[in-house]
Amino acid sequence: MTDTERAALQSQIDQVVVLETVQGVHLLAKILFVFDEGDTPDLFCVEVEPGPSGDYIEKATTGHSILLSDIASVKPPA
């Protein structure tokens, strides 16, 4: 991800974004927490899907922890 995207992560907590991993996986997710310190900076998010009324619905009750080094890009949903 770019330096600008990384710097903006803290301001995107509780917002839905599209995360693209370095493996090419696209994940529609709501960012819950960003830990950008130490040897393994990461973020914690929950995968979401569009709901019938235009909002987003969590797909599961468990979330994902993703190393920031594994994120290729962070974009707003289309």
Contact map, one row per residue, 1 for C-alpha under 8 A:
111011000000000000000000000000000000000000000000000000000000000000000011110000
111111000000000000000000000000000000000000000000000000000000000000000000100000
111111100000000000000000000000000000000000000000000000000000000000000000000000
011111110000000000000000000000000000000000000000000000000000000000000000000000
111111111000000000000000000000000000000000000000000000000000000000000000110000
111111111000000000000000000000000000000000000000000000000000000000000000000000
001111111100000000000000000000000000000000000000000000000000000000000000000000
000111111111000000000000000000000000000000000000000000000000000000000000000000
000011111111100000000000000000000100000000000000000000000000000000000000000000
000000111111100000000000000000001100000000000000000000000000000000000000000000
000000011111100000000000000000000000000000000000000000000000000000000000000000
000000011111111100000000000000100000000000000000000000000000000000000000000000
000000001111111000000000000001111100000000000000000000000000000000000000000000
000000000001111100000000000001110000000000000000000000000000000000000000000000
000000000001111110000000000001100000000000000000000000000000000000000000000000
000000000001011111000000000111100000000000000001000000000000000000000000000110
000000000000001111100000000111100000000000000000000000000000000000000000011110
000000000000000111110000011110000000000000000000000000000000000000000000011110
000000000000000011111000111110000000000000000000000000000000000000000011111000
000000000000000001111111111000000000000000000000000000000000000000000011110000
000000000000000000111111110000000000000000000000000000000000000000000111100000
000000000000000000011111100000000000000000000000000000000000000000000111000000
000000000000000000011111100000000000000000000000000000000000000000000100000000
000000000000000000011111110000000000000000000000000000000000000000000000000000
000000000000000000111111111000000000000000000000000000000000000000000000000000
000000000000000001111001111100000000000000000000000000000000000000000000000000
000000000000000001110000111110000000000000000010000000000000000000000000000000
000000000000000111100000011111000000000000000011100000000000000000000000000010
000000000000000111100000001111100000000000001111000000000000000000000000000000
000000000000111110000000000111110000000000001111000000000000000000000000000000
000000000001111110000000000011111100000000111100000000000000000000000000000000
000000000000110000000000000001111100000000111100000000000000000000000000000000
000000000100100000000000000000111110000000111000000000000000000000000000000000
000000001100100000000000000000111111000011110000000000000000000000000000000000
000000000000000000000000000000001111100011100000000000000000000000000000000000
000000000000000000000000000000000111110011100000000000000000000000010000000000
000000000000000000000000000000000011111110000000000000000000000000000000000000
000000000000000000000000000000000001111110000000000000000000000000000000000000
000000000000000000000000000000000000111110000000000000000000000000000000000000
000000000000000000000000000000000000111111000000000000000000000000110000000000
000000000000000000000000000000000111111111100000000000000000000000111000000000
000000000000000000000000000000000111000111110000000000000000000011111000000000
000000000000000000000000000000111111000011111000000000000000000011110000000000
000000000000000000000000000000111100000001111100000000000000001111000000000000
000000000000000000000000000011111000000000111110000000000000001110000000000000
000000000000000000000000000011110000000000011111000000000111111100000000000000
000000000000000000000000001111000000000000001111100000000111001100000000000000
000000000000000100000000000111000000000000000111110000011111000000000000000000
000000000000000000000000000100000000000000000011111000011110000000000000000000
000000000000000000000000000000000000000000000001111101111000000000000000000000
000000000000000000000000000000000000000000000000111111111000000000000000000000
000000000000000000000000000000000000000000000000011111100000000000000000000000
000000000000000000000000000000000000000000000000001111100000000000000000000000
000000000000000000000000000000000000000000000000011111110000000000000000000000
000000000000000000000000000000000000000000000000011111111000000000000000000000
000000000000000000000000000000000000000000000001111001111100000000000000000000
000000000000000000000000000000000000000000000001111000111110000000000000000000
000000000000000000000000000000000000000000000111100000011111100000000000000000
000000000000000000000000000000000000000000000111100000001111100000000000000000
000000000000000000000000000000000000000000000111000000000111111000000000000000
000000000000000000000000000000000000000000000100000000000111111000000000000000
000000000000000000000000000000000000000000000100000000000001111100000000000000
000000000000000000000000000000000000000000011110000000000001111110000000000000
000000000000000000000000000000000000000000011110000000000000011111000000000000
000000000000000000000000000000000000000001111000000000000000001111100000000000
000000000000000000000000000000000000000001110000000000000000000111110110000000
000000000000000000000000000000000000000111100000000000000000000011111110000000
000000000000000000000000000000000001000111100000000000000000000001111110000000
000000000000000000000000000000000000000011000000000000000000000000111111000000
000000000000000000001110000000000000000000000000000000000000000001111111000000
100000000000000000111100000000000000000000000000000000000000000001111111110000
100000000000000000111100000000000000000000000000000000000000000000001111110000
110010000000000000111000000000000000000000000000000000000000000000000011111000
100010000000000011110000000000000000000000000000000000000000000000000011111100
000000000000000011100000000000000000000000000000000000000000000000000000111110
000000000000000111000000000000000000000000000000000000000000000000000000011111
000000000000000111000000000100000000000000000000000000000000000000000000001111
000000000000000000000000000000000000000000000000000000000000000000000000000111
